Amino acid sequence: MASTRHATPAITPSHSLHAKASESALPPVRPRAPAPPPLSRARAIALVATCTTAMVVNVSNSTAISISLPMIGRDINIPEDQLQWLLSAYALSSGCLLLFFGRLADLHGRKKAFIIGMLTQLVFALGCGFAKSGITLDVLRGFQGLGAAAAIPSALGCLAHSFPPSRARTLAFSTFAAGAPVGGAFGIIIGGVVTQLADEHWRGTFFLAAGLSALTLCGGALTMPPDKVDLEADRRVDWIGAALVTAGLVLIVFVLGQGEIAPQRWRTPYIIASLIIGVLLVAAFLAWEHHLEKALDDPNRPKSIWTPPPLMKLSLWARANGRVAVVLAIAFLNWAGFLSWSLWAQLYYQNYLQLTAIHTMVRFIPMFITGILCNFFVALVVSRLPLVIFVVSGTLITGGAAMLFALINPSATYWAFGFPSTVLIVFGADFVYSAGTIFLAKIANHGEHSVVGALFQTMTQIGTAFGLTITTIVFDRVVSTESAKMGVTLNFQGSNAPLAADLKGYRSAQWTSAAFALFASILAALFLRGVGIVGHDRRRSQRDSEETIAVLHHSQETAQKGAQEKPTAAKSEA
């Protein structure tokens, strides 16, 4: 596919003088990487398919296991209150190490990181399939998540590097984004079928994941272009920052996952201590990264072991007048609502309606189909509509889908509430992921694509943990209150709750899911109105698509003028 080339404006002597005057004050506006060699059509399609399959494998590794949890617990004697660790272990390792592995991929090669990541998923998926105890399975799930943390940022970075701003990049990112909702639906569908029909029962889910990982590994080895490592002046790794952010996020995600099921719930001493330490570590990480970025911007500061390049530049959040921070916050909130809806819809079908795994799975098939259609739609029109249209409409539709499920009537047919809610729920995930990652790819500087992709993915992971925690708290409190009104004292597991109290709890959890998505739509409507079209269309000039970063250029040019005026003013005073 041919790459688009941008004309370089001529530089006059006066422009050169101004550039030199402000060179030390500000970094370049947008460093551009050398254009990668164009890919053949067949290889480009195969590359996109490989990266998308990696995303499907990553998401399905969680949803396929969630539907198998009851059978796993019965088969290898895992207590019910410990089953959540099979999901938490994967989320902890895959979500908390994304930034670190994204930085390593940018430094040492994205193809190499992708292959190592998929190989790790393959090996430990097989290990999970042969596990004989709960502890062994938990540990192997944690190592399996390491593979996802390495593969997903590498895949995003590889797509951004292989496809310059063009129609091809729009199609590549839209297709890759389909992997998230499609992977969620695929995991539920395949998990239900394999659990119910396969000879190895729940173990077949892990064997299937291993097979898909092997297929993706081969695809990466054959289709990804050879690594051309960025020749940075300083290639050291920020080990201190990596340790701080990883430890902090692990503790915070641990608290979010365990706070509601701890012996004394949120009053449990180790929950309180873990939360405080986790927050302090993340705060220390932000302060450390600010220190490193200041040191990096100071050309006169000597290098030392205490001043490696930052793992994540804090200024990244402020780019495009803070729009990057807004997009990341919207991703956080949208995934909090989307994945919470998925969990409580699944529990409603299995625990309240007492449906089998395969009957539950059938009810999620529309989500699989809609996810594919949504991303085709984004690929067709993202070069014609501004970012705010996609984000506001997508999050509003997701919020409406959760509200529809919150009004569900158990005696009504599936087609009245469940079906339309399942069809509509994926709009937000598809629109935000597709348009959001294309926007961030435009904002990212050369050598940042994997880190930026890792940051987006980290926000979705933390948002998922946060959403599940809040909706679980809401569900538990509502069920407890309603049961008390009926004269029932709940046991610790809440297994003796009346059905009417459970129904009230499911509805309240879905109202909370809707609130997350609707809050995201409000943020988008307020702060993304100035962002233009993020897609690329060859029939247009660069003007429309470059509106997405115009605010960034304007703010930097204003700062440059201020830097130039200061010496002039001082000279006048003299």
Secondary structure, DSSP 8 states (H G I E B T S, - for coil): ------------HHHHHHHHHHHTTS--S-----------HHHHHHHHHHHHHHHHHHHHHHHHHHTTHHHHHHHHT--GGGTTHHHHHHHHHHHHSHHHHHHHHHHH-HHHHHHHHHHHHHHHHHHHHT--SHHHHHHHHHHHHHHHHHHHHHHHHHHHHHS-SSHHHHHHHHHHHHHHHHHHHHHHHHHHHHHHH-TTTTHHHHHHHHHHHHHHHHHHHHHS--------S-----HHHHHHHHHHHHHHHHHHHHTTTSTTGGG-HHHHHHHHHHHHHHHHHHHHHHHHHHHHH-TTS---TT----SS-THHHHTTTTHHHHHHHHHHHHHHHHHHHHHHHHHIIIIIS---HHHHHHTTHHHHHHHHHHHHHHHHHTTTSBHHHHHHHHHHHHHHHHHHHHT--TTS-TTTTHHHHHHHTHHHHHHHHHHHHHHHHHH--TT-HHHHHHHHHHHHHHHHHHHHHHHHHHHHHHHHHHHHHTT----TT-TT--HHHHHHHHHHHHHHHHHHHHHHHHHHHHHSTT--B-S--TTS-HHHHHGGGHHHHHHHHHHHHHHHHHHHHHHHH-
